[in-house]
Amino acid sequence: MTYFKDFSFIKYDYTIPQDAFPVIDTIVDLTQRIQFNISNSDLAKICDEYIVADNTTPESIAASVYNDPFLHWTIMYVNDITDLHAGWPLSGTALSEFVTKKYGTGNEENTHHYETLEGVWIDQDFCLEVYGINPKNITNYDYEYIKNELKRHIKIIKPAYISRFVQAFKEASLNG
């Protein structure tokens, strides 16, 4: 795990009441989040837009773009993804399973909400009464699909800048 090699360590007590002796180990401090001073405008200059294809991982993108899968953490960092399961787009199959689990079997095509043509959530009865139009029905699946598709649009650091970014990040971690 290249990303964590410069992090500080803490002593963690795993001891439970049934243990005869204390169980203490030194582990990487995963609660640490390095604050890196880079403005959004500077980040925009050093990054390219990237569309994540189905079943693509940060590691496969890093391997393809940087020839180094261990630079996956840079992709996660610049996109502020701290939880891969919540922040990364799901494959089509995984999305269907997620929607079924979240809303229950048979509820995937139930109405989640209604929208006007401008994409504004609205109450169906209000829309019919005031405007005389029927708003668009957004199903539970549609709603989750749209959210998932938005996650496909990420930033990646341009290959010309990746070495300097990693070096600056390392310096920030050592000085932080």
C-alpha positions as CSV (number, residue, x, y, z in Angstrom):
1,M,0.0,0.0,0.0
2,T,2.1,2.9,-1.3
3,Y,-0.4,5.5,-0.2
4,F,0.0,4.7,3.5
5,K,3.8,4.3,3.7
6,D,4.4,7.8,4.9
7,F,1.5,7.9,7.4
8,S,2.1,8.0,11.1
9,F,1.5,4.9,13.3
10,I,-0.6,4.5,16.4
11,K,-0.8,1.8,19.1
12,Y,-4.3,0.1,18.9
13,D,-5.7,-1.9,21.7
14,Y,-7.6,-4.9,20.4
15,T,-8.1,-6.4,23.9
16,I,-11.5,-7.8,24.8
17,P,-12.6,-8.9,28.2
18,Q,-12.0,-12.6,27.5
19,D,-8.3,-12.0,26.7
20,A,-5.8,-13.2,29.3
21,F,-3.3,-10.6,28.2
22,P,-3.6,-7.2,26.5
23,V,-3.6,-7.4,22.7
24,I,-1.9,-4.2,21.4
25,D,-0.5,-3.7,17.9
26,T,1.1,-0.8,16.1
27,I,-0.9,0.1,13.0
28,V,-1.1,2.8,10.4
29,D,-3.2,5.8,11.5
30,L,-6.0,5.5,9.0
31,T,-7.9,8.4,10.5
32,Q,-5.3,10.7,9.1
33,R,-6.3,12.8,6.0
34,I,-3.5,14.9,4.6
35,Q,-4.6,18.4,3.8
36,F,-3.0,19.3,0.6
37,N,-3.0,23.0,-0.3
38,I,-4.1,23.0,-4.0
39,S,-6.9,25.3,-5.2
40,N,-9.7,24.1,-7.4
41,S,-8.4,26.2,-10.3
42,D,-4.9,24.7,-10.0
43,L,-6.4,21.2,-9.8
44,A,-8.4,22.0,-12.9
45,K,-5.2,22.9,-14.7
46,I,-3.4,19.7,-13.8
47,C,-6.3,17.3,-14.4
48,D,-8.2,15.9,-17.3
49,E,-11.8,14.8,-17.3
50,Y,-12.2,11.0,-17.4
51,I,-15.3,8.8,-17.9
52,V,-15.2,5.6,-15.8
53,A,-16.3,2.6,-17.9
54,D,-18.2,-0.2,-16.4
55,N,-16.2,-2.6,-14.2
56,T,-13.2,-0.2,-14.2
57,T,-11.3,0.3,-11.0
58,P,-9.0,3.1,-9.8
59,E,-6.1,0.6,-10.1
60,S,-6.9,-0.2,-13.7
61,I,-7.2,3.5,-14.6
62,A,-3.8,4.2,-12.9
63,A,-2.2,1.2,-14.7
64,S,-3.5,2.4,-18.0
65,V,-2.8,6.2,-17.6
66,Y,0.4,6.1,-15.4
67,N,1.7,2.5,-16.0
68,D,1.5,2.1,-12.2
69,P,-1.6,0.7,-10.5
70,F,-0.3,1.8,-7.1
71,L,-1.1,5.4,-8.1
72,H,-4.8,4.6,-7.7
73,W,-4.8,6.7,-4.5
74,T,-4.2,9.9,-6.6
75,I,-7.4,9.3,-8.4
76,M,-9.3,8.7,-5.2
77,Y,-7.7,11.8,-3.6
78,V,-8.4,14.4,-6.4
79,N,-12.0,13.2,-6.6
80,D,-12.4,13.3,-2.8
81,I,-13.5,9.6,-2.7
82,T,-12.9,8.2,0.8
83,D,-15.2,5.2,0.4
84,L,-14.8,3.2,-2.8
85,H,-18.2,1.5,-2.4
86,A,-20.1,4.8,-2.0
87,G,-18.0,7.0,-4.3
88,W,-17.2,4.8,-7.2
89,P,-19.7,4.0,-10.0
90,L,-21.3,0.5,-9.9
91,S,-21.5,-1.8,-12.8
92,G,-24.9,-2.4,-14.4
93,T,-25.4,-5.7,-12.6
94,A,-24.2,-4.3,-9.2
95,L,-26.5,-1.3,-9.7
96,S,-29.5,-3.5,-10.2
97,E,-28.7,-5.5,-7.2
98,F,-28.1,-2.4,-5.1
99,V,-31.5,-0.9,-6.1
100,T,-33.3,-4.2,-5.3
101,K,-31.6,-4.3,-1.9
102,K,-32.2,-0.7,-1.1
103,Y,-35.9,-0.5,-2.2
104,G,-36.9,-4.1,-1.9
105,T,-37.8,-6.7,-4.5
106,G,-40.5,-5.5,-6.8
107,N,-40.1,-1.9,-5.9
108,E,-37.4,-1.0,-8.4
109,E,-39.8,0.6,-10.8
110,N,-41.9,2.3,-8.2
111,T,-42.0,6.1,-8.3
112,H,-39.2,7.8,-6.5
113,H,-40.3,11.3,-7.4
114,Y,-41.6,13.4,-10.2
115,E,-39.6,16.0,-12.2
116,T,-40.5,18.9,-14.4
117,L,-38.7,19.2,-17.8
118,E,-36.1,21.3,-16.0
119,G,-35.3,18.5,-13.7
120,V,-36.9,20.0,-10.6
121,W,-38.5,17.6,-8.1
122,I,-42.1,18.4,-7.8
123,D,-45.4,17.1,-6.4
124,Q,-47.4,15.4,-9.2
125,D,-50.8,16.8,-8.0
126,F,-49.4,20.4,-7.7
127,C,-48.0,20.2,-11.2
128,L,-51.3,19.0,-12.7
129,E,-53.3,21.6,-10.7
130,V,-51.1,24.7,-11.3
131,Y,-49.6,23.9,-14.7
132,G,-52.0,21.4,-16.2
133,I,-49.1,19.1,-17.2
134,N,-48.1,15.7,-16.0
135,P,-44.5,15.7,-14.7
136,K,-42.0,13.0,-15.6
137,N,-42.1,9.9,-13.3
138,I,-38.6,9.0,-12.0
139,T,-38.5,5.5,-10.7
140,N,-36.3,4.2,-7.9
141,Y,-34.0,2.6,-10.5
142,D,-33.9,5.8,-12.7
143,Y,-32.9,7.8,-9.6
144,E,-30.1,5.5,-8.6
145,Y,-29.0,5.1,-12.2
146,I,-28.7,8.9,-12.6
147,K,-26.7,9.2,-9.4
148,N,-24.4,6.4,-10.5
149,E,-23.8,7.9,-13.9
150,L,-22.7,11.2,-12.3
151,K,-20.0,9.2,-10.4
152,R,-18.5,8.2,-13.8
153,H,-17.3,11.7,-14.4
154,I,-14.0,12.0,-12.6
155,K,-10.8,14.0,-12.7
156,I,-7.4,12.4,-13.2
157,I,-4.0,14.1,-12.9
158,K,-2.4,14.5,-16.3
159,P,0.5,12.1,-16.7
160,A,3.0,15.1,-17.1
161,Y,2.1,16.2,-13.6
162,I,1.7,13.0,-11.7
163,S,5.4,12.8,-10.4
164,R,5.3,16.3,-9.0
165,F,1.9,15.8,-7.5
166,V,3.1,12.6,-5.7
167,Q,6.2,14.4,-4.5
168,A,4.3,17.4,-3.2
169,F,1.8,15.1,-1.5
170,K,4.7,13.2,0.2
171,E,6.2,16.5,1.4
172,A,2.9,17.6,2.8
173,S,2.5,14.2,4.6
174,L,6.0,14.5,6.1
175,N,5.4,18.1,7.2
176,G,1.8,17.7,8.3
